Amino acid sequence: QFCTVMISIILLAYFGGLPKIFEVLALTYLGSMIAFLFFSWPPEKLIISHGAFVSLGFIMGCFMLSATTEFAGPSMIIAVSYLITEVGIALYNHFIIRDDQPELYMSTSYYKSSNQGEFEKSVVYGVFKILFIDIILSLAQISASDYVALPIFTIILNLWFLSILSGDTKPEELLSITKLGKKAIWGIFSKKKDKK
């Protein structure tokens, strides 16, 4: 996620959406994170601490605040839309559905997919495709910096992709109005039968 945000910032700065200093800073952070990913990939040689994760979040927050002052806030919202969606899913699973997971991150779609026996590389590849779409949409937002329809659409799109990735909903079930209609009608009739 951090790499996606840094790539988005580099591209936004390159196409004139942000000052060039953002590009230099983002390149520096991106290089260090790619190096870390190389050394942390299983079998791990380095493990990141909770404090380091908080630092990454702080850096992302600083970039987002600076982008807002440069009128590129909506583009940055799109860049972090995957993170927003995953946090929302984790909070929903943890506090509304009451998952019995001890840690909050265990309620994310990514963790659930890996934990259910999905091949980890396929899950990473699925997430990578979502992040790539987010980068493209964040660039498209440059031409409409005053509008928030695309960021809202991106968060909904991410939620749709993650529901497919976690196996909660199949693509054909999401797109089929007839199936949803049949389930709703069947539910109404079954309630009437129960009353009788």
Secondary structure, 3 states (H helix, E strand, C coil): CHHHHHHHHHHHHHCCCCCHHHHHHHHHHHHHHHHHHHHHCCCCCCCCCHHHHHHHHHHHHHHHHHHHHCCCHHHHHHHCHHHHHHHHHHHHHHHHCCCCCCCHHHHCHHHHHHHCCCCHHHHHHHHHHHHHHHHHHHHHHHHHCCCCHHHHHHHHHHHHHHHHHCCCCCHHHHHCHHHHHHHHHHHHHHHHHHHC
